[in-house]
Structure formats: C-alpha cells, structure tokens
Amino acid sequence: MIASYWSPVVNHLWQSTIFAGLAALLALMLRKNHAQLRYRLWLAASLKFLIPFSLLVNAGQQFEWRTAPSIAPPLSAAVAQFSQPFTPSPAVLTDPLPAATTAWPVEAALLIGFWFCGSAAILARWFLRWRRIRSDLRMALPLEIQAPVPVMASPALMEPGVFGVFRPVLLVPAGIWNRLSDEQFQAILAHELCHVRRRDNLAAAIHMVVESTFWFHPLVWWIGSRMVRERERACDEEALRLGNKPEVYAEGILSVCRHYLESPLACNAGVTGADLKRRIEQILDGRLSKHLTLTRKIIVTAAGIAVVALPLLIGVVGAPHGRAQSKPGEPAFEVASVKPGDQNARGIRMMITPGGGVGFENVSVRQVITLAYDIQNYQLTGGPSWVDTAKFTIVAKGPSEPGESTERLPNKAEADLARARVRTLLADRFQLQVRHDFKDAAVYVLGVAKKGLRMKEADPHGGLTARRPGELIGEGAPLASLVRMLGVVLSRPVIDQTGLKGTYDFMLEWTPDMGSSGTAKPGTPIALKAEEAGVNLPDSTGSSIFNAIQEQLGLQLESKKAPVETIVIERVERPAGN
C-alpha cells in the first residue's frame, strides 16, 4: 500500500537520475572544453529535480492533434509514467475500499515525518552557518575599491567571498593586503567578481533547495560537488583569460588557504573551494580550455532540444486519450439534432431510446456530459458558466433494425452504445475536450450495521424501479443499484464495502430534509416552514436517510476520504443550431 503513495515520487526520482546520468556523459565528453559548459550541465541536472517532466507533458497535451494515431502499449505506459510523477495513485471506486486507503497509512506518515526531519536538520545547519556569516558582515567596514558590488573588510578570518544572492557583497578579511601582493590580490578579486557576474550564488542557493528536499538521494550531493568544482574552475579560467599570471594567481590562492578559513556555505562563493591540488595544477599548466567544435556544438544543442521536445511530444501524442474527440470508427448517431431549449423551463427530459438513441429536452451541457460518461455531477469540474445555465434540446438516433419496437425499454448494451454516441456528438458539435483526473474527496463507505442485515435476498427479476423524494425501491436489485442511487441522493461517492453479492428487495423511506442527527437542516423547506409557524421540530419529526438506512436496511454509512475519479472540462464551445 505504501508503494501506491510513493510511486509518483519514485517516478520523478528515476527520471531525474537518468537525466543526471546523461549530463554526466556530456560532461565527460566536454572535459577538455570550457568549465562553464560543464557547470551548466550540472546546474541543469540539479534543476531537473525541481521540474518534473509532467509539466512539459501537460503542456504538450494542450496542442490539438485530432487525427493522431493510436498509441502503442509501450508508449502508453511511457506517457503514464512521464505525465503523472506527482499524481496520487487512484483507487478504483467500484471495488470494496480497504481500510488502509481511507487515510494515510502509518508507515507512509512515518516516512513523511522522517523525510521532513532530515530536511529540517539540513536547513537548520545552513541557517546557523548563515547567521555566522551575517554577523561577520555586520561588523565589516566598507573599502574604497572600484568594483560592481560593495567591497567590505571583515575582522573574521574567513576567505574572500561573495555574500548574498540578490544584493551581493564582496567580503574580504581585514588586512589581507598585508599577506598578498597587489598582483595576487587583483587576481583573487578577478576570481570573485567572476562569481558575481555569473550569479553563482543564486545557482548554489537553488541547489541547496534540491539538497534539502532530496537529501536522501546521494546523487544530489554528488551533483553539488561537481557544480562547485566546475564553478571554481570556470572562474579560474576567466581570471587567467583577463591576463593574470598563473604563478601569481596560484600563490595567491595558496596564501589564502594558509591564513583563512573556507566559506561554510556553498551559496557564498569563495576562492578556495573544490579540489585545490587539481586546480593549482590546472592553473600552473597555463593552457586555456578548447572551444567547442562544430560536431560537439551540434551534439550539445540536439541533447538540449531533445530534453524539452521529448516530453512535449509524449504529451501531444497522448493528448487524444484524455479528450472527448471524435475518431474514425467511434459510435455515432445516424441523425442528430441540437437546438436551443426553453431557457425558462423548470423540468427536463433525458431519455435513452431503443436502438441506442436519445431524447433530451431542456438539458444543460453538464447534464449531458454526466450521462455520456456515466458519472455523477460532483465528478465533473471546469467549463464556462453557460455549461450549467444554457439549455438545449437534443434528439438523435442510430441505425434501426427492421421491425424494431420503440415501445420497449432499452437494454444495458443499448444504453452503453447511446452514451458512446453522445460522447462523439459532444466532441463534434460542442468541440468538447476533457481530461481524466483523481482528487481526494469525502466519500461514504457502505457497510453492514452491527445489528445485522435487514434486507431480504430475492431472485434477480428487476432492478431499482423507483426513486422519488424520500424513497428508494428495489425489486430483486443488486446492491450496486442501491449504491449508485445513494450517491445521487447524497451528492457524494458511495463505496460498497458490505461484501454482499446477491440481489435484494428493499424499500427505503426517509424525510428528505433531515440531517444525520434526525433534526431538520437549517434553511431547508421543512425547517423554514416550521420557523414561520413558530414550531420547534423535535428529533422525532422525521428520519434522516442515515438513520433510515440503518433501521430499515441493516446497513450503515461512514464518512471517509479517498481518491475520486473526476473529469475536467478543458474546452467546450456553443454549437451551431440546426
């Protein structure tokens, strides 16, 4: 059960891990080129931990591709993995709901607590280090040195470094010019100002967020060390490119290392970080890195385009599977008429006719969508306001068989066919586009009451034959019929956890406007009438549906939380009349 909650996180982690592996291969290929290129690769690998591929996949799904071919099963699986890295795993509402799915399991809560404690400990450690540097900055005095950022002298024995992300300050230890020659100091200053121009502190701060969030993943710490190494090497290359002598620059770095402490925070770029021995060797070598060849430029550019284009392409290709779009071969009506209905009419008519036809009168688009997808109103979200207010009359029929009677009731197969045809009609005439989603919502779980079942099992000779205000009647009906109607009455999903498989006769009667405690709900017609008459309604005035279910059927409803399937309207247009 824990896996169902954590699989989205695992999906995101393996995607980010593969991305980092590809970045490592490119960095290895570019090992003799400019360090700045490798630094950007590692920064991209870090940012991937904060940016799930699903954002690009969802962006791709916004593009219309009405003639897209069907997706092969392997690609469909890839779409599902890439497009839902942070989506909770759904629960199937037609199955009995295990107790563990109604709330976070204890094991999952413990893991979340452990995750949070690790992040809090890392953030606390960095905060204490930040306060120490902040204290040194408060005691620092400004220096008259021409630079694009303020330069201040601190009494602390800390290496020269850039402090701050958005308003950086170059902090140098007081008296450093007594330990370094002018040439050495100018070389160190060039190194630090390179950090300022490249906004290295901002990039380091972003990676600190990655480390504090995914602290348990060794790869993020390894990426951090690669970023620091290439960051310092890039500034070394820039300092040498500005004309500083390699011997003077190397001696200046070694002198700083002998007399001062390294900066305690990665987001305060200093001069002594990374593998010092290797840096000194590279500085004394005096050779500048090579420029990219045309071939390598093409490889790097193609890799960057592929990273963005592949998730977008997956989203575009997978988009038709989440939309109500008409495709060749889908069930469709032979003749269909869509006209504006009577906007002032109070009643509606929604009828499925034999042969898979429909007759809708003065219905809203929302009502048609709920019928087409066989869902309840609470499972449909989105769309403009006219989806609820505008009314339409729709008459449609499919191919009829010779001698087919229009008097009989349609069977289940014909009802399913009619729903499929209505979905096609919605896509063609209303340009409807939807996507399926899951969200945590309040549900009712139906179980057997403590006093036992009071319904009588009967032969399957009917179904739920009547639903009137305050009354449900079933004759040889499966429990699924009762569950469905209760969901309609309560405007909330009802999940069958009774384990009952037979068919039953039942009659459920209750006072429609009664709350769960047996008292009239404030503001309901029965309560308002009593208030006008000056009458106080006692608890025994009527029976709530909750009490009626327990007393008359021997069942009980319990309120819990669970993922509920929803359909989101992404696009819908008013149809042209005919």
N, C-alpha and C positions, 0 to 999 in steps of 0.2 A: 504493500500500500504506500510506503514511503516513496517508492520509485515513481509512482504516478504524480506525486507532488514535485519531485526533484528532477524529473526527466527534462522539463524545459530548461533548467539551469545547466544540466549536463549537455544538452544540445548546444547551448551557447558556448560552453567551455571547449567542447571539441572543435567547434568551428573556429574559435579564436586560437586554439592550439595549432590547428592546421595552417591558419593564416600566418602565425608566428614562424612556423617551420619554413613556409615559402619565403618569408622575409629573411630568414637566416641563410637560405640558399642564395638569394640575390646578394646579400651582404658578402657572402664568401666569394661570389663571382666578381664583386667590385672591391675586393680587398686592396688592390693596388691603385684605386681611384680615390677621389676626394673623400675625406671622412664625413663631410657634410651629407653626402648621398647616403652613406650607411646610417648616419644618425637619423635621417628622415625615415628610412625603412623601419628602424626600431621604434621610432615615435608612432608610425602607422600601426605597427603591431600592438603597441600599448593602447592606442585609441580604439582598436578593434574590440578590446574587452569591454568598452563602454558603449559601443554601437553594434547592436545585433543586426544580423543580415535581414531580419524580418522587416526592418524599416524600408530597405530597398525593395524587398519582395512586395510589400504592401504598396509601395509607390508604383511598381510595375503593374500591379493589379488595377490601377486606376485607368490604364490605357484600354481602349476598346479593341477587341480582336474577335469580331463576331463570327469569322469564318475559320477560326483556329482549329487545327486538327486535334483529335482527342489525344490525351497524354498516355503514354505507355506506363504500365505499372511501376517500373523502376523510377521514372521521372516523377510520377505522382507521389511516391514515397519521399523523393528528394524535396519536392515542393512542401510537403507536410513538415519535414524536418527543418527546412530553412525558414518557413514562414511563421512558425509558432514557437520560437525559442523561449518566450516568456508568457505563454498562454497556459493556464491550468489545464490539466488533463480532464476531459469531460467525463461525467457519469452518465450512464445510459438510464434514462428515467423510466423506461418500461420494465426494467428488471428490479427485483427487490433491492432496497437500499441497505447495504451493510451499515452497521452502526458506526464503523470507523470513518465512513465518508461524510458523515454529517458534521464533523468538526475536524480540526487539525489533529492528527494522531499525536500521542505523547512523544513518540520518537522524533517526529518532524519538528515539534515545538522545541525539543531539547537541541536538535541540530541548529535550528534558527538561533536559539539562545547562545550556543557555542560560537556560531558564526559572528553574532553581534558582539560578544565579549572579546573575541580576537580583534575585531575592527576597532572597538573602543580602546583596547590596550595599546594598539599601534598609534591611534590618533592622540591618546594621552601622552605617549612618549614623545611624539613630534611636537605637541603643544608645549611641553616643558622645555624642549630644546629651543623652540621659537621664542619663548619668553626670555631665555638667557641671552639670545642674540638681540632681542628687543631692548633689554636692559643695557647692553653694551652700546646700542645705538643712541639711547637717551643721554648717555654720558659722553658721547662723541662731540667733537668740535669741528666746525667747517674748515676746509682748507681752500686756499686760493689756487686751485688747479683748473685749467681750462679743460672741460670735459662736457659731454652731452648730458650727464647726470651729476647731481651733487656728490662731491667727494668729501668724506669726513674722517677724522682721525679718532680712533677708539683706544682707550687705555688697556683694553683686553689683549691678551697675547693670542690673537686669532689671525689666521692668514688673511690677506686681502681677498675680499669677496663682494659680490653684488647682493644686496639685501633688498627684498621687496619684489613684488610681481608687477603691479601696475604703476607704481611710482618708485622705481628702483633707486637705491643709493649705493655708491661705492664706498665701502667701509675698509679702511686700511689701519693697521696698528700704528699707534703713535711712535715716532722715532724710527720708522722702517728705513727712512733715507740714510740713517746712520749705519745701517747694516748692508745696504745695497748701493752700488754706484748709480750715477744718473742713468747710464745706459741700461743697466739691469732693471731699474725702477720703470723706465719708459717701456721696456719690453713686457714687464708684468702688467703695466697699465694698459697696453695694447691688447693683451690677452683678456683682461676683464671687460674692457669696452666692447670687445667682440661678443662676449656673453650678452651685453646689453642690447646690441644691435640685433642679435638673433633671437631675443626674448627666450633665452634658455630657462630662466626661472619659471616662466609660465608653463613651458612644456614639462619641466620637472614637477611642478605642482600638480599637473594633470595626472602624471604617472603616479604620484603619491596617492591620489584618489583611487587609482587602479589597485595599488598595493594594499591600501586599507580595506578595499572592498573584496578583493580576491586574494587575501593574504595567505590562504591555504594552498594556493597553486604555486609551486616552485618556479614555474616559467615566468611569472610576472617579476619576480626578484632577479632572475637571470636577465630579463629584458632591461630592467633598471640598470644593472651593472654595465650592459652593452651600451646603453644610452650615455651613461657618464663617461665611459671610455672614448666613444666616438665624439662626444661633445667636447671633451678636453683636447682631443687630437685635432678636431676641426679648428679650434681657437689657436692651437699651436701653429697649424699651417697658415692661418691668417696672420699671426704675429710675424712669422718668418717672411710671408709674402709682402709685408709692409716694410721690409728692409732691416729688421733686427738681426744681429749676428747670432748664429746658432750657439756659439760658445758662451757669449754673454748671456743669452736667454736661458740656457741650461744652468749656468752658475747662479743666476738669479732665482730660479725655481728651487735649486738645492739649498740655497741660503734661507729661503722662506721655510723650507721643510725643517731645517736645523733649529730655527728660532721660534716658530709659531705653530699653533695647533690647526688641524684641518677643520673646515666648516662642518658643524654637526648635522646640517640639513642639506639634502640634495637640491632643494629649491633655492639655496643661496650659493650660487656658482662661485667657486674659488679657483685656485691655480694649481693645487697640489693633488687633485683627485685622480682616480684611475690607477693603472699600473705604472707607477712612477719610473721604474727602471726601463721599461719598454719605451715610454715617452721620451726619456732622455736620449736613449739610443736613436730613436727616430729623429729627434731634433738635431743631434750631432751629425747624423747621416747627411743632413742638409739637402736632401733631394725632395722636391715637391711632388705631390701626387699627380698621376696622369689624368688628363682629361678623358671623358668618355668617348669611345669610338662610336661610329655610326651604328654598328651592329648592336652594341650594348645599349645605346640610346633607344633603339627600336625595341629591344627586349624589355627594358625597364618601362617604357611607355605602354607596350602591349600588356604587361602584367598589371599596371595601374588601371588600364581600361577594363581588363577582364574582371578585376575585383569588383568594380562597380556594375559592369554590364551583365555579368552572370546572374546575380540575384534579381536584377531588373527583368532580365529575360525569363527567368523562372516565374516571376510574378505575372508577366504578360501572358505566358503560355498557360499558366494555371488559372488565370482570371475567369475564363468561361465556366469553370467548375463551381465557382461560387456565385454565379449570376443567373438570373432567370432569363436567359436569352434563347431565342428560337434557333434550333439547329435542324438541318435536313433529317427527316426520319422521325422527328418527335411527333407525338399525337397532336392533332389539330382538328378544330371543328371544320365541317364542310361549309357551313354557313354561320356567320356570326354578326349580330347587330349590336352596336354600342351607341346609346343615345343618352342625352341628359335626362335625369329623372326629375320628379317633383321635389323641389328643394324644401317645400313646406310640409311634405308628407311625414307623418309620425310613424307609420308602420312600414315594414319592409317585407319582401318575399324572397326567399332563397330556396330554390328547388332544383334537385338533380332529376332529370327525366330519363326514362328508359332509353337505352342505346348510348348513354354517356353524354346526353345533352344537358343544358342548364337553362333555367329561367329565373333571372334576378330582377327585382323591381325596387327602385329607390334605395339602392345599396351604396355604401361608401367603398372606396378602393381598399381601405384597410380591411373591411369585412370580406371582400373578395379574396384578398391575399391570404387571410387566415384560413379560409375554406380551401384555397388552392394548395396550401402547404400543410393542411390538416394540423394547425396549431391553434393555441388559444390567444386571445388578444394581448395578454401580458407577455407573450413570447415575441411580439413584433414591435420593433423600435425604429425611430428615424422617419424621414419623409417630411414634406411640407405640410402645412396645416390643412390644405384643401383635401388631403388624403382622407381626413376624417369628416370634413364638412360637405364636400361636393357629393352629390348623389347621381347615380347612373342606373339605367335600365339596360340589362344585357340579356339577349335571347340568342341561344346558339344551339346547334345540333350537329351530330356527327352522321356518318353514313348509316342508314337504317336497313335492317334486314327485311325482306319481303314478308308481309303479313305480321310484322312485329306489332304487338299491342302497346298502346300508350297509356292503358289504364293501370297496368301492374306497377308495383314498386320496383325501382332499380335495385339490382343486387350489389354486393360489395365490389365485384370486379368492375361493374359499370360506374360505380361511384369513384373508384380509383382512376378509371380512364377519364372521367369527367374532370377530376382535379388536375390531371396531367395536361388535358386540353386547355383548361383555364390558365395554367402556368404559361403555356405557349401564347395564348391570347394576351395575357398581361405583358409578355415580352414584346410582342409585335405591335399591339395597339397602344399600350401605355408606356412603352420603352422601359419597362421595369428592370432594374438591376439590383440584386440583393447579395448579401454575403451571410454565411452562417457563422455564429459565434457562440460562446458559452460565457455565462456570468454567474457568480454566486448570488443566490436569491433565497428568500424564505420559501419553504415547501411544507406541505403536510404529509406525514407518514401515516398510512392507514394500517392499523394492526388489530388483532383480536383483543377484545376487552377482557379484564380479569375474570368477570363472571361467565365468560364463555359466549360462543356464537348463538344468536337467536334467530338467524335466518334458516329457512328450510331449503334443503337441496332439492332440486327439481330437474326433470328432463329438459334438455335444450330444445324448447319448442317456440322460442321467441327471442326477445331482446328487451332493451329498455324501451317500453312502449309509451311512456308519458313523462313529461317534465313540465310541471306547472308551478307557479309561485307557491313555495312552501310544500311541494310534493314531488316525490320521485317514485315511479312504479316500475318494477321489473317482473317479467314472467319468463322463467327459465333462462335468465340472462347471466352471462359470465360476469365475474367481479370486475373485469376491465371496463364494462359498460358503466357500472356504478362509479368507478374511479374517475372515468372521463367526465361524467356529468357533475360529480362533486367538484372537479377542477373548474368547470364552467361556473357553477354556483358560487364558489368561494373565491374565484379570480386568483387562484394560486395553484401551482402544480401539486397534485396529489400522487404519492408514490405507494404502490401496493406492496406491503411487507407482511401480508397475512399468511402467505403460503397456500391459500385456498385455490384449488384448480377446478372446482365443479361449477355448475350453474345453479342459480337460486331464484326463488320467488321472494320478492320483498316489496314493502310499501313503507316509504319514509315520509313522515309528515312533521313539519316544524313551523314556527312562526317566523316568517322571512326577516322581520326587522329586529330580531332578538340577538343580543350579544352572547358571547360564550358563557357569561355568568347567569344567563336567564333573564336579565333586565333589558328593557328597550334601549337601543342605541340612541344617544342624544342626536337630535337633528333629523331622525328618521320619521316617516309619516306617522307611525304609531305613537312615537314619543311626542311629536308636535300636537297631535290631536288630544292626547291626554293632558298636555300642558295648557292648551286652550280651554279645556273643560275643567281645569283645576283639579285633576285627578292624579294621585300618585300611584304609579303602577307597581305592584308588589312583584317579587321574584317569580311568583307562580302564574303571572299573567299569560305567559306563553313558554314554549320550549325552544331553545336555540337549536340550531342544526347539530351542534357538537353534542348536546345532551340527547337529542333525538337519535343520533347515530348509535350512541352507547346504549340507550334504553331500548330502542326498537330493533336494532340490528345486531347488537352484541359486538360492535366494533368501536374503535376509538381513533381519534386524530391527534397527532403530536406534531408541534411546530419545530422544524429544524432548518438548517442551512445546507444547501447542496448546489453544485453547478447545474444550471438550467440552460438548455439549448434555446438560442434566440435567433431571429432573422432580422437583419438590419437593412433597411431600405437605403440604398446608395444613390439611386436615380429613379425618377418617375416623372412622366410628362402627361399633361392632359391630352386625351385622344381627340382626333378629328371626328366629328359626328358623321353618321351615315344613315 
